[in-house]
Amino acid sequence: MMTIALGQLLNETWAVMGAADRSTALRFLAQLVLKAPNLLSDRSLRAVDQAMDRGAIRIRVKGRWYDLRGVPFALVRELYCRHIYFPTLDWWPGPGDTVIDLGCNRGSFSLLCAGLGADVLAVEALDWFDTTFASLMERHGVVDRVRFLHGVVVPGSGALGLPPDRADREVPKEAIAADAVALDGPTIRALAGPGPVALLKADVEGSEYALFTGDLSWLDGVRRITLEVHRDHGDAVALCRRLRQHDYDVRLIDKRGQLTEDLRDDVGFVYATAKAK
């Protein structure tokens, strides 16, 4: 659970109010008031997010409205209000761009990119989210722009590779979809097609480290990379070093959005941009 300072709370509120429709914005403000004791004691928006999950959520991004029923409000805030996978305006994909979404979960990020006109390869190991994913794409008329695949990114790595006796194991192997295929970097790149990839986003619960080991020539043509990195599963600084060696400008960001030289939080973000050649 991430603690929240007053300044951050104001930023979160401003981000939601700037993107939400009137009904969603008023519900959010009401929950901030009602859950004020939780905010003060937990220093977290978790209670507010949980209350917001029980109702309609409409958010506008770049002129398009999204009906995000079925998506946890915590994700809505991060992806549609704070835009955590887009550190600057030039990272946004547009019509005709190709996006790879590894660890697509319910499809929130895939939907956002498809709504901007991009063609998306969406990969998820688990089958827990299939119904919500399909509903989101159909509801917004972007089914033809999103190619979905059950796949495990580098099997045996990350949270899915933890031994059975690990008490902190995040995801049981039984949850992996029966038709999930094994994926490494070259396979993912081939599935995306021969053209350039505008953005590769990966939130794969620790498997990001195994994905970026060895020969990284499969990254040729991948312009930008956004990774959620997990401290318990690897060395984020070493991962950044490997990407720099492959001609990327790289930034490591902590979960408060601050540039850092080492990851001291449980999670952080890596933003990498291919250098012009």
ROLUM-253080 format. One line per 5 residues: number of its first residue (from 1); their letters; for each residue x, y, z of C-alpha. Coordinates in Angstrom, 2 decimals, padded with zeros to 5 digits. Layout:
N
NUM) a) X:Y:Z; ... $
This chain:
277
1) mmtia) 000.00:000.00:000.00; 001.44:003.34:-001.02; 001.25:006.19:001.49; 000.13:009.53:000.15; 001.20:013.06:001.12 $
6) lgqll) -001.05:016.11:000.99; 000.57:017.42:-002.19; 000.16:014.06:-003.87; -003.50:013.89:-002.80; -004.09:017.28:-004.40 $
11) netwa) -002.39:016.11:-007.59; -004.48:012.93:-007.67; -007.68:014.90:-007.11; -006.80:017.42:-009.81; -006.01:014.59:-012.27 $
16) vmgaa) -009.33:012.85:-011.65; -011.36:016.06:-011.80; -009.72:017.01:-015.09; -010.60:013.72:-016.78; -013.84:012.45:-015.22 $
21) drsta) -017.39:013.29:-016.22; -019.53:015.24:-013.76; -021.06:012.19:-012.08; -017.74:010.40:-011.60; -016.03:013.57:-010.34 $
26) lrfla) -018.78:014.29:-007.80; -018.68:010.71:-006.53; -014.92:010.95:-006.14; -015.15:014.20:-004.15; -017.89:012.73:-001.96 $
31) qlvlk) -015.78:009.67:-001.21; -012.79:011.83:-000.32; -014.97:013.47:002.34; -016.60:010.24:003.55; -013.30:008.35:003.70 $
36) apnll) -011.32:011.20:005.24; -010.66:009.17:008.45; -009.15:006.39:006.32; -007.04:008.88:004.41; -005.67:010.26:007.67 $
41) sdrsl) -005.02:006.88:009.27; -003.80:004.89:006.25; -002.39:007.78:004.23; -003.72:005.90:001.22; -006.55:006.27:-001.29 $
46) ravdq) -007.40:002.59:-001.05; -010.73:003.12:000.75; -011.75:005.78:-001.77; -010.78:003.55:-004.69; -012.76:000.62:-003.30 $
51) amdrg) -015.85:002.77:-002.88; -015.49:004.12:-006.43; -015.40:000.58:-007.80; -019.12:000.28:-007.03; -020.50:002.52:-009.76 $
56) airir) -020.16:003.88:-013.26; -016.81:005.42:-014.23; -016.53:007.67:-017.28; -013.21:009.27:-018.17; -012.19:011.42:-021.13 $
61) vkgrw) -008.71:011.17:-022.63; -007.69:013.25:-025.65; -011.31:013.97:-026.55; -012.62:010.40:-026.28; -014.88:009.13:-023.52 $
66) ydlrg) -014.20:005.74:-021.94; -016.78:003.72:-020.02; -014.60:001.89:-017.50; -017.11:-000.22:-015.63; -015.33:-003.32:-014.33 $
71) vpfal) -011.93:-001.64:-014.06; -010.65:-000.98:-010.52; -010.63:002.76:-009.89; -007.03:002.60:-008.68; -006.07:001.52:-012.21 $
76) vrely) -008.27:004.21:-013.74; -006.45:006.87:-011.75; -003.04:005.54:-012.73; -003.66:004.87:-016.42; -006.33:007.36:-017.46 $
81) crhiy) -005.73:010.27:-015.09; -002.01:010.20:-014.19; -000.90:008.41:-017.39; 001.84:006.47:-015.61; 002.95:004.67:-018.78 $
86) fptld) 003.36:007.94:-020.73; 006.04:010.07:-019.02; 005.86:012.83:-021.64; 003.43:013.89:-024.35; 005.51:012.46:-027.19 $
91) wwpgp) 005.06:008.94:-025.81; 001.38:008.81:-026.71; 000.69:006.45:-029.65; -001.44:007.51:-032.57; -003.26:006.07:-035.57 $
96) gdtvi) -001.29:003.33:-037.28; 001.23:002.90:-034.46; 001.95:-000.55:-033.04; 001.85:-001.07:-029.27; 002.83:-004.20:-027.33 $
101) dlgcn) 001.03:-004.54:-023.99; 002.62:-007.30:-021.89; 000.64:-008.08:-018.77; -002.49:-006.45:-020.14; -004.66:-007.54:-017.19 $
106) rgsfs) -008.25:-006.40:-017.87; -007.19:-004.51:-020.98; -007.30:-000.96:-019.61; -004.06:000.13:-021.26; -004.76:-001.79:-024.47 $
111) llcag) -008.11:-000.02:-024.68; -006.54:003.41:-024.15; -003.98:002.85:-026.92; -006.56:001.38:-029.31; -008.82:004.34:-028.59 $
116) lgadv) -005.98:006.58:-029.78; -005.88:004.64:-033.06; -002.98:002.27:-032.37; -002.88:-001.43:-033.21; -002.24:-003.40:-030.02 $
121) lavea) -000.76:-006.81:-029.28; -002.15:-007.60:-025.82; -000.65:-010.45:-023.79; -001.89:-011.85:-020.47; -000.95:-015.10:-018.75 $
126) ldwfd) -004.09:-015.46:-016.65; -007.65:-016.10:-017.74; -009.19:-014.22:-014.80; -009.75:-011.07:-016.84; -010.99:-012.42:-020.18 $
131) ttfas) -014.63:-011.42:-019.77; -013.84:-007.85:-018.74; -011.24:-007.53:-021.51; -013.69:-008.60:-024.20; -016.43:-006.37:-022.80 $
136) lmerh) -014.19:-003.28:-022.77; -013.06:-003.76:-026.37; -016.57:-004.45:-027.69; -018.10:-001.56:-025.72; -015.69:000.90:-027.32 $
141) gvvdr) -015.66:-000.55:-030.82; -011.93:-001.33:-030.95; -012.02:-005.13:-031.29; -010.39:-004.92:-034.73; -007.42:-002.96:-033.33 $
146) vrflh) -006.52:-005.33:-030.50; -005.00:-008.78:-030.93; -005.21:-010.76:-027.68; -003.00:-013.69:-026.68; -002.71:-015.80:-023.56 $
151) gvvvp) 001.03:-015.95:-023.02; 003.61:-016.34:-020.26; 006.58:-014.00:-020.58; 009.73:-016.06:-020.00; 008.23:-019.03:-018.10 $
156) gsgal) 009.87:-019.78:-014.77; 010.71:-016.14:-014.05; 009.09:-013.47:-011.90; 006.09:-014.12:-009.69; 004.97:-017.08:-011.79 $
161) glppd) 008.36:-018.72:-011.27; 008.42:-018.62:-007.48; 008.70:-022.03:-005.75; 005.59:-023.51:-004.08; 006.89:-022.87:-000.55 $
166) radre) 007.15:-019.10:-001.02; 004.55:-017.53:001.28; 004.54:-014.25:-000.65; 003.77:-015.87:-003.98; 001.53:-013.46:-005.88 $
171) vpkea) -000.05:-015.73:-008.47; -000.69:-019.50:-008.38; 000.36:-021.50:-011.42; -003.16:-022.93:-011.63; -004.39:-019.47:-012.68 $
176) iaada) -002.39:-019.54:-015.92; -004.71:-019.95:-018.91; -004.72:-023.46:-020.35; -003.89:-022.15:-023.83; -001.08:-019.81:-022.69 $
181) valdg) 002.06:-020.02:-024.80; 005.66:-019.40:-023.75; 007.03:-016.06:-024.92; 010.51:-014.61:-025.07; 011.65:-011.32:-026.57 $
186) ptira) 012.21:-012.48:-030.17; 008.85:-014.27:-030.23; 007.01:-011.22:-028.93; 008.75:-009.00:-031.49; 007.83:-011.37:-034.33 $
191) lagpg) 004.20:-011.45:-033.23; 004.08:-007.65:-033.36; 004.98:-007.69:-037.06; 007.94:-006.43:-039.09; 007.26:-002.71:-038.78 $
196) pvall) 008.37:-000.35:-036.00; 006.88:-000.62:-032.52; 005.94:002.74:-031.06; 005.74:001.46:-027.49; 006.49:-001.73:-025.59 $
201) kadve) 004.84:-001.71:-022.18; 005.48:-004.52:-019.71; 003.97:-005.08:-016.28; 004.77:-008.76:-015.84; 005.37:-009.13:-012.09 $
206) gseya) 009.13:-009.58:-012.12; 009.58:-011.34:-015.47; 010.84:-008.07:-016.98; 014.36:-008.99:-015.86; 014.44:-012.30:-017.71 $
211) lftgd) 012.87:-010.65:-020.77; 015.79:-008.23:-021.13; 018.70:-010.62:-020.64; 020.98:-011.91:-023.36; 020.86:-010.69:-026.95 $
216) lswld) 018.60:-007.65:-027.22; 018.70:-007.32:-031.00; 014.99:-008.15:-031.02; 014.45:-004.61:-029.69; 015.55:-003.09:-033.00 $
221) gvrri) 012.68:-000.93:-034.21; 011.14:-000.59:-030.73; 011.12:003.17:-030.14; 010.00:003.38:-026.54; 009.79:001.02:-023.57 $
226) tlevh) 007.82:001.43:-020.35; 008.42:-001.14:-017.61; 007.07:-001.59:-014.13; 010.06:-003.03:-012.29; 009.87:-005.07:-009.09 $
231) rdhgd) 012.74:-004.91:-006.63; 012.19:-008.40:-005.19; 012.73:-010.09:-008.55; 015.86:-008.48:-009.98; 018.26:-005.58:-010.29 $
236) avalc) 016.58:-002.56:-011.87; 019.89:-000.69:-012.16; 021.44:-003.56:-014.12; 018.38:-003.70:-016.37; 018.76:000.02:-017.10 $
241) rrlrq) 022.42:-000.54:-017.87; 021.60:-003.24:-020.43; 019.11:-000.98:-022.18; 021.64:001.85:-022.31; 024.16:-000.53:-023.88 $
246) hdydv) 021.55:-001.17:-026.57; 021.38:002.57:-027.40; 018.43:003.65:-025.28; 018.18:006.77:-023.16; 016.89:005.41:-019.85 $
251) rlidk) 015.30:006.84:-016.72; 014.53:004.95:-013.50; 011.62:006.46:-011.57; 010.43:005.57:-008.07; 006.75:005.08:-007.27 $
256) rgqlt) 006.41:008.72:-006.23; 007.47:009.76:-009.72; 010.94:010.92:-008.74; 014.08:010.21:-010.76; 016.36:007.81:-008.87 $
261) edlrd) 019.68:006.06:-009.37; 018.61:002.98:-007.42; 015.26:001.34:-006.71; 014.54:001.42:-002.99; 010.77:000.99:-003.27 $
266) dvgfv) 009.04:-002.32:-003.92; 008.19:-001.14:-007.44; 009.28:001.58:-009.84; 009.25:002.45:-013.52; 011.80:002.36:-016.30 $
271) yatak) 011.26:004.65:-019.30; 013.56:004.02:-022.26; 013.73:005.84:-025.61; 015.76:004.57:-028.57; 018.47:006.99:-029.60 $
276) ak) 018.20:008.46:-033.07; 020.49:006.79:-035.60 $
